[in-house]
Amino acid sequence: MFAKQLTIFIENRTGRLCEVLNVLKKNDVNILSLSLADTTEFGLLRLIVDKPEAGKERLAEGGFSSLLSDISIIKIPHSVGSLQELLEVIDNSGVNIEYMYGLSIEDDNAYVVLKASDAEKVDKILDENGVVTVGCEDLIHIK
Amino acid sequence: MIWNESKECMSRDEMSHLQSKRLVKLVNYVYHNVEFYRKKMQAVGLLPGDISGIEDITKLPFTTKDDLRDNYPFGLFAVPNTEIVRIHASSGTTGKATVVGYTRRDLDVWAECVARCMTMAGITKDDIIQVAYGYGLFTGGLGAHDGAQNIGATVVPMSTGNSKKLTTMMVDFGATAIACTPSYLLHISEVLEAEGLLDKIKLRAAICGAEPWTEKMRNEIEEKLGIKAYDIYGLSEVMGPGVACDCEFHRGLHVCEDHFYPEVLNSETLTPVADGVLGELAFTTLTKEGIPLIRYRTKDLTSLDRTPCECGRTSARISRFKGRVDDMLIIRGVNVFPSQVEAALVDCKEVTPHYMMIVDRVNNLDTLEIQVELDPKFYTDEVRALEALNKKIGHIINQALGLNAKIKLVEPKTLIRSEGKAVHVIDKRKLY
């Protein structure tokens, strides 16, 4: 399955990130994970939040455009080598990974957010190999 | 020294007489050879016979850059292409270039005018001159080249783009003069300084133009390089560099008045103002065959001085430019209109039509940054896609302006929206 990720384009200037986060805070949108890709001129703030659709609307009201896109949140065992094994499965299918970042860690499991050049194909391969993918709502109760 | 004393030191009466004779001939010439002028004259009920002297020039309609664009490419030429031996072009206000054509005689007049200017700068046949304006469609390179060759100087056609080669040759050849934009010369002085070559050059004169510059810049150039720097003016529509130049007294630029009749107009009424009063400069090309222009509005702001100069020349002088009537920018010697950027961005659907041009001068070289707003509809979560977009816009802008610009993608709705006339330019250079 796919989960929704919220992406915000922000210019690389002081205080801009804080302004975005302030909108989310005021509207009770909880951030479960984030990745900030930075270049010299701009950054892409990618967020996994508990309420993606509402988050997008609240951000728009606050003057920030954002994008909702499909990504995979993959559950893997919290043990040495499991991420490498996952990537081997994906690499063997010939699909390129656009970006990836880590997410909440439980005692037994960890989660990674992954965007591949061919998302459908990756999703199918993961299913075939018995790899579990989850949605944002599944993460809310992780402590 | 004076290159052509009989013309440059004529009495005002003689000059006025010569201009009258040439204007009468010109009006007949364009009336019979250029449909555009014939129609324009007919529209105001004017016949060639109505113009009997230079004082009648105000009866004639103006010509603008838009007229050149509307008649692109050769519509205003007065001769068939068999008589045209050279084409030059400069930026138009939109995508289309402003095209001009020269007959063999036009090129001779041009080389004569540039020779006068070079002589004003004290350059003679004994000099080795590096021409570091761009060679090509731009009039700077070939114009300065032909003029320098005309006086018999040793011309080194450097063109632009390789400062290291230029400084090396300046030292090795013992170059004594250079023709380039003033900002580029300041940059060259820094390169020379960094390489420890400042005391090894033989340079003594520079003839600088193609962009506005200040007295402060002149002092800086002269001090740094230990040379004399002169201001040469021109525009491709009228001819190219050599329309006017300043002498060693630096009290305005002497216009080659026997070829280019200058008028300074009140910006509102478009009627000529008194000498010394600021207004828009217009030129009538008294002797041009290829693309003669009647009362061509340059959009440059200046004033006229017809009193004799200490150098002995009697030609009218135009003051240092005080600005522009329109929004044209000159960046690294290239004419740039904000409307060109607008036209280029229209086809790029990933960005909104809002943009801001930030012009600055860093290490004496002009920089242009263009900020464009991302369109939220084309948002992406991949850095790669944004970098590709940045590159694509950079390419589009380069194609449109003939100039490299730094593109900066900004968040939607963050560029200033003005309520009246849109502000698209922030020029930090303070050139006027």
HADDOCK unambig.tbl for C-alpha pairs under 7 A between the chains (distance, minus, plus):
assign (segid A and resid 7 and name CA) (segid B and resid 381 and name CA) 5.78 0.50 0.50
assign (segid A and resid 9 and name CA) (segid B and resid 411 and name CA) 6.63 0.50 0.50
assign (segid A and resid 10 and name CA) (segid B and resid 411 and name CA) 6.36 0.50 0.50
assign (segid A and resid 11 and name CA) (segid B and resid 410 and name CA) 6.14 0.50 0.50
assign (segid A and resid 11 and name CA) (segid B and resid 411 and name CA) 6.57 0.50 0.50
assign (segid A and resid 41 and name CA) (segid B and resid 408 and name CA) 6.96 0.50 0.50
assign (segid A and resid 44 and name CA) (segid B and resid 381 and name CA) 6.80 0.50 0.50
assign (segid A and resid 65 and name CA) (segid B and resid 376 and name CA) 6.02 0.50 0.50
assign (segid A and resid 67 and name CA) (segid B and resid 379 and name CA) 6.16 0.50 0.50
assign (segid A and resid 67 and name CA) (segid B and resid 380 and name CA) 6.93 0.50 0.50
